[in-house]
């Protein structure tokens, strides 16, 4: 499995990487802009991401906007659609609705993350 972990806080990226140890490789992005570039490059080289874990609140392009642009890039390229988990400190119903319904994420996790819950979602979505 190839995962893209997007969060502006290094400790959050590292925690998710620990949860994914032994399951494949992890690539890191600190912003929505950087994540979009990495996904576009992956789509051009058929080195798709199987999983994207995306924070919502980041400077510049936030997770909602980045995810919408990522879904557009996937559709335009005809490439593989990554499983996307929004991983955020926000439990706002508006953020959840925007991510799950409007944004096209596959699941929504609130911080602090629990390893078992995260692992259960990997199994549920078949990306483990």
Secondary structure as a PSIPRED ss2 file (coil, helix, strand):
# PSIPRED VFORMAT (PSIPRED V4.0)

   1 X C   1.000  0.000  0.000
   2 X E   0.000  0.000  1.000
   3 X E   0.000  0.000  1.000
   4 X E   0.000  0.000  1.000
   5 X E   0.000  0.000  1.000
   6 X E   0.000  0.000  1.000
   7 X C   1.000  0.000  0.000
   8 X C   1.000  0.000  0.000
   9 X C   1.000  0.000  0.000
  10 X H   0.000  1.000  0.000
  11 X H   0.000  1.000  0.000
  12 X H   0.000  1.000  0.000
  13 X H   0.000  1.000  0.000
  14 X H   0.000  1.000  0.000
  15 X H   0.000  1.000  0.000
  16 X H   0.000  1.000  0.000
  17 X H   0.000  1.000  0.000
  18 X H   0.000  1.000  0.000
  19 X H   0.000  1.000  0.000
  20 X H   0.000  1.000  0.000
  21 X C   1.000  0.000  0.000
  22 X C   1.000  0.000  0.000
  23 X C   1.000  0.000  0.000
  24 X C   1.000  0.000  0.000
  25 X E   0.000  0.000  1.000
  26 X E   0.000  0.000  1.000
  27 X E   0.000  0.000  1.000
  28 X E   0.000  0.000  1.000
  29 X E   0.000  0.000  1.000
  30 X C   1.000  0.000  0.000
  31 X C   1.000  0.000  0.000
  32 X H   0.000  1.000  0.000
  33 X H   0.000  1.000  0.000
  34 X H   0.000  1.000  0.000
  35 X H   0.000  1.000  0.000
  36 X H   0.000  1.000  0.000
  37 X H   0.000  1.000  0.000
  38 X H   0.000  1.000  0.000
  39 X H   0.000  1.000  0.000
  40 X H   0.000  1.000  0.000
  41 X H   0.000  1.000  0.000
  42 X H   0.000  1.000  0.000
  43 X H   0.000  1.000  0.000
  44 X H   0.000  1.000  0.000
  45 X C   1.000  0.000  0.000
  46 X C   1.000  0.000  0.000
  47 X C   1.000  0.000  0.000
  48 X C   1.000  0.000  0.000
  49 X C   1.000  0.000  0.000
  50 X C   1.000  0.000  0.000
  51 X E   0.000  0.000  1.000
  52 X E   0.000  0.000  1.000
  53 X E   0.000  0.000  1.000
  54 X E   0.000  0.000  1.000
  55 X C   1.000  0.000  0.000
  56 X C   1.000  0.000  0.000
  57 X C   1.000  0.000  0.000
  58 X C   1.000  0.000  0.000
  59 X C   1.000  0.000  0.000
  60 X C   1.000  0.000  0.000
  61 X C   1.000  0.000  0.000
  62 X C   1.000  0.000  0.000
  63 X H   0.000  1.000  0.000
  64 X H   0.000  1.000  0.000
  65 X H   0.000  1.000  0.000
  66 X H   0.000  1.000  0.000
  67 X H   0.000  1.000  0.000
  68 X H   0.000  1.000  0.000
  69 X H   0.000  1.000  0.000
  70 X H   0.000  1.000  0.000
  71 X H   0.000  1.000  0.000
  72 X H   0.000  1.000  0.000
  73 X H   0.000  1.000  0.000
  74 X H   0.000  1.000  0.000
  75 X H   0.000  1.000  0.000
  76 X H   0.000  1.000  0.000
  77 X H   0.000  1.000  0.000
  78 X C   1.000  0.000  0.000
  79 X C   1.000  0.000  0.000
  80 X C   1.000  0.000  0.000
  81 X C   1.000  0.000  0.000
  82 X C   1.000  0.000  0.000
  83 X E   0.000  0.000  1.000
  84 X E   0.000  0.000  1.000
  85 X E   0.000  0.000  1.000
  86 X E   0.000  0.000  1.000
  87 X E   0.000  0.000  1.000
  88 X E   0.000  0.000  1.000
  89 X C   1.000  0.000  0.000
  90 X C   1.000  0.000  0.000
  91 X C   1.000  0.000  0.000
  92 X C   1.000  0.000  0.000
  93 X H   0.000  1.000  0.000
  94 X H   0.000  1.000  0.000
  95 X H   0.000  1.000  0.000
  96 X H   0.000  1.000  0.000
  97 X H   0.000  1.000  0.000
  98 X H   0.000  1.000  0.000
  99 X H   0.000  1.000  0.000
 100 X H   0.000  1.000  0.000
 101 X H   0.000  1.000  0.000
 102 X H   0.000  1.000  0.000
 103 X C   1.000  0.000  0.000
 104 X C   1.000  0.000  0.000
 105 X C   1.000  0.000  0.000
 106 X C   1.000  0.000  0.000
 107 X E   0.000  0.000  1.000
 108 X E   0.000  0.000  1.000
 109 X E   0.000  0.000  1.000
 110 X E   0.000  0.000  1.000
 111 X C   1.000  0.000  0.000
 112 X C   1.000  0.000  0.000
 113 X C   1.000  0.000  0.000
 114 X C   1.000  0.000  0.000
 115 X H   0.000  1.000  0.000
 116 X H   0.000  1.000  0.000
 117 X H   0.000  1.000  0.000
 118 X H   0.000  1.000  0.000
 119 X H   0.000  1.000  0.000
 120 X H   0.000  1.000  0.000
 121 X H   0.000  1.000  0.000
 122 X H   0.000  1.000  0.000
 123 X H   0.000  1.000  0.000
 124 X H   0.000  1.000  0.000
 125 X C   1.000  0.000  0.000
 126 X C   1.000  0.000  0.000
 127 X C   1.000  0.000  0.000
 128 X C   1.000  0.000  0.000
